[in-house]
Amino acid sequence: MRQGDDPHIIISNAGRILGIATGAGCCTEHECGKQKLQEALTSHVDGLDDKLVEDLRAGKVVEFPKLIERKRINRNLESIMFFSIQCAEPEAYLGYSRDGFRPGGSQLSLIHGDIAGAWDETSFGFRVRGEKNVKMLKELHEQILAENVCFAGTFAEYDGETRLNGIILMIEDRLRPEYVAEIAEVQKRYESKLRLKAASKELELQIKMRNCGIGGVGFIWPQWKDNSELEVVYCLNPDGNIKADYYGPYTFDEIADWLQSRCSYRLASSKSRATVCAAPSR
């Protein structure tokens, strides 16, 4: 594990623990991310999103999994350990490791006050000092065992003005209204993303791009034309020697015809074309 720079305990106005964050670890984020850790502790299903996209393309009615259910900690609970240490001032550790979590180690040095957090792709850990903090960490562990804690990084970015970073855990039935509202927005974006993937012909354009015979063309990605989600358009980040406006967006036929011509003319966005048409005559 690598130590987070800004660990934080989220507390209600009444003094109850709502959640906790390890703090940021830039190297950890860059090198491994959080996906494997979340898959080890949640009811992750390999290939579920691909299956949903496949069903959408087949015209089937699908039931999207709820964000809170996908992020709930409900696996390997017996490996999430709590240790209380009797020192001159009480301390406690809470953590999980694929290889077995044990207290101690320089990664959880109390260099930021009375809380430390650390994590990597297969583990996380917290250390606190002080009777009040020990009590809160013990309560968080009890809530984890009751399957009432979730990974909250996708919807809990701030505690007031404090930025939350790293591994963020939240007690589900204590979520603040703003977090509940953000969960609903994240859920909408997730469902829209899968519907877009099902409706997109991005792969067909990528094949045309490879077959046009002029080497690198650029990067293409789809997006909805508008909030109605009735039409997919495509954006382009062209390579340096390619004659095309950045972004666009373009229709499928506009890019397909351009690729068919082996990019022999400048691909102009509708915004550029409108500007040219509106230019005054000299």
N, C-alpha and C positions, 0 to 999 in steps of 0.2 A: 504494500500500500504506500501511497504518497500523501503527505499531510496537506490538508486544505488550508488556504491562506486566511479565510474569513468564516470560521464556523459560527453557527448561530442557533439559538433555541427560540422558537416561536411561542410566545406566551399570550394568553388572553388577558383582557383587562382585569379579570377576576383572579389572575395568577395561575391559571391552569395551563399545562403544556398542550400546545396544538400540534407541534411538529418540531423538526430539527434538520439542520443542514450541515454537511461536512465542510463546506467552503470550497472554493475553486482550487483546482489543480490543473494548471494549463498543460503541463506535460502529459498528465494522465488523460485529459480530454483529447489531446492531439493523438496520443499513441494507441488508445484502446476504446474510449467511450464507455457508455453504461449499459449497452444492449445485453451483453452476455450475463451481467449481474442480474438484470431484471428478468431475463429468461429463466435464470436458476431459481428465482423466488416467486414467480407469478405463474398463472395458468396459461403460459404462452403456448400457442399451437403453431408449429412450423408450417409455413405455406398457406396460412389462413387467408391472408389478403389476396394472394394469387387465386385461391379458390373462389373468393367472393367476386373478383374481377371476371373470372371465367363464367360464373353463374350469371352475372350481369350481362355479359356479351351474349349469353344464350337466352336472354329475355326472362330469366327466372326472377321471382320476387325473393330478395335476400333480407336477412335480419343482421344488421351490423352489430358487432360486439360493442358494448358500452366501454368508454374510456376508463371509468373507475373500476370496472371489472378486470380490464386488461392490466391495470397497474396495481391491483390489490396484492399484497404479500400473503400468499397462502400455500407456499411450498417450502420444503426444507426448514420448517419452523423450528425443529429440534436442534438445528445447527446455528440458530441465531441465539447467541449466548449473552447472559448478563452476569457480571461479577461485581460484587461490592467489596471494597478494600478498606480495612480499618487502619487509618493512619492518624497522625495528630489532627488532621482535618479529613473527614470521610471522602472517599473517592469511589467512582464506579466506572465500569466499562460496559459497552454494549456493542456487539458486532457479529459479523458473519464472515466466514472464509470457507472456500471450497475444501481447504486442507485443515480446517478446524481453527476457530478463533480463540486466541489466548490473550490475556491482558499483558501490558508492558510493550516495550519497543519504542524506539526513537520517533516513529511515525506519529505517535500520539503524545508527544511532549506538550506540556501546557505552556506554550509560548505566547498564546493569545489571551491569557487570562484563565478563567476557570472552566474552559471548554476547549476540546480539541477534536478534530474530525479528520479522517483519512479514508482513501478508497482507491481501488483499481478495478479492472474488468471482472474480477472474481471475488471481491471482498469489500467490506466497508467496516468502519469502526468509529466509536465515539468514546471519549473520556471526559468525565466531569469531576469537579471538586466542589465541596460544600454540601451541607445536609440538604438544602432545598433542591439543588441540582441533582443530587443522587436520587432523591425521592421522585423527581420528574422523569429521570431516565428509567427508573424501575417501572414507573407507570407506563411509559412508552413501550417497554418490553412486554408488559402484560397485555397491552392493546394489540401488539403484533401477534402474540399467541392467540388472541381472540379473533384474529383475521379482520382487524378494524384499522389497519394502517396500509397506506399506499405510497408508491413512488409518485412524487408530485411535481417533478421538474417540468412537465409539459404545461402546467397551469398555474403554478405558484412561483412567480418571479420575484415578488417583493413581500416583505413584512413591514408595512408602513413605507418608510423611505430606505429601508435596508434591503440591499440586493441579496437574494438567496442564490447560492451556487453549489455545484458539486452534486452529491447525492442528497436529495431532499425527501424526507419522509413526513407524511401528514396523517393525523388521526381522522378517519373518514367522517365520523358523526360529529366532529367539531370543526368542520370546514367553514371558513368565513363565507358570507354571501358573495363576495367578489371572486372567491375561488370557485364556488359553485357556478357562477355565471360564466367564468372562463372555461370551465369544463364543458359547458354546453357549446361554447364557440369552437373549442378544439374538436369536439365530436362532429360538429357540422363540417369543419374543414377536412376531417378524416374521411367522412362519407363522401364529400364532394370530390376529394382526390381519387378515391376508388372509382367513382362514376366516370370521372375524366379519363382515367386509365383505360376503362372499358370502352369508352366511346372514341378514344384517340386512334389515329392511323399513324402514329409516330414511327412504329417499326417499319411500316411500308415506305415511309419517306427515308428512313435510314438505309434501307436496302437500295432505293433509287440513288441515294447519295453515293453509296459504295460502288454502284454500277455505272455511274456517269463517266468514269474514266479520267478524271482530272486530278486525282489525289485528294488532299484534304479540302473540304468545303466549309466546315464549321460544325457548330453544335445546334441541334434543333430540339425544342421542347414544346409541349402542348399547353394550352390554357383555355378556359372557357371564354367565349366571346363576351358574355355578360352574365349577370346573376340568374338569368332564366335557365342556364345550363342546357340550352337547346342546340348550340353550335360550338364546335371546337375550332380554334384557330391555332396557328403555330408561330413560335418565335424563333429567331435565328441570331446566333452569334457567329458571324462569318470569319473565316481565317483572313489573315492580313492581305492576301493577294486576290481575294474574291470580291467581285463587284456586287455589293448588296448593302442595303441599309441595315444597321443593327436593330434587333428586336422585332420590328414589324408593327403589329402582328400581321400574318399572312394567312390566306385560306389554303387549304390542302392543294387545290388545283393550281394556285399561283406558284407554290414551291415546286410541285410536281412538274409543271410545264417548264419552269426555269431549269430544273435538273435535267429534264429530257433534252433541253437545248445545250446541255453541257455548260450551263452558266454563261452563255454567250452574250447576254445583255445584263444590264444593271437591274437587279431586283429592288424595286422601290416600294416603300411602304405607302399605304393609302394617305398617310399624313403628308409625306413628301410629294405625292402626286397632287394632292389638293393644294399645296403651297405653290407648286409650279403652275397649276391651272389658274390660280388666283393672282399670279404675278402680273403687274401692269405692263402693257406693251410700251416699247421705247420709240 
